[in-house]
């Protein structure tokens, strides 16, 4: 069974600490597929695949303070061009009416660091909420995933964006992107 999870370490890991994580991952037959660090927030994320129960127990024993999320969280660093919009965005993501899938929304100097459980709140909804609070597009904000986005989240985002609800992981995204690329070139 291909079991994936994300690890959240409460510090920026050194090269040696990362090597230790990679050793534990490898010792338990798992595969580390990505790292993400947010220095300002003082956190490091790891995306681990093919994890067993023994691997999960080993992570808990070996690394104090690690938070394990299964399925893996989507982690986005949202930089906002208008600093006055940051408190409004954080309130929308962490206030009383926040989406249930937002695990954390930490204010940073230039925006908000968001941890999302996309099984509870779709990525497309989160993107719409961000755009509603700060304005759409790169002129208003920059969104940078700290971990690779899972295929399931990308497909659901594409289905919502393209207004093709029947699009799922069994269908090829290229089927829909090629006509869009041709139109853009014309």
WOVENMO-V610185 format. One record per run of one state. SS is the DSSP state (H for helix, E for strand, L for the rest). FROM is the first residue (numbers start at 1). LEN is the number of residues. If there is no record, write none. Layout:
((SS & FROM & LEN) (SS & FROM & LEN))
This chain:
((L & 1 & 4) (E & 5 & 5) (L & 10 & 5) (H & 15 & 13) (L & 28 & 3) (E & 31 & 8) (L & 39 & 4) (E & 43 & 7) (L & 50 & 3) (H & 53 & 10) (L & 63 & 4) (E & 67 & 3) (L & 70 & 4) (E & 74 & 7) (L & 81 & 2) (H & 83 & 12) (L & 95 & 7) (E & 102 & 6) (L & 108 & 3) (E & 111 & 6) (L & 117 & 6) (H & 123 & 12) (L & 135 & 6) (E & 141 & 5) (L & 146 & 5) (H & 151 & 12) (L & 163 & 11) (H & 174 & 12) (L & 186 & 1))
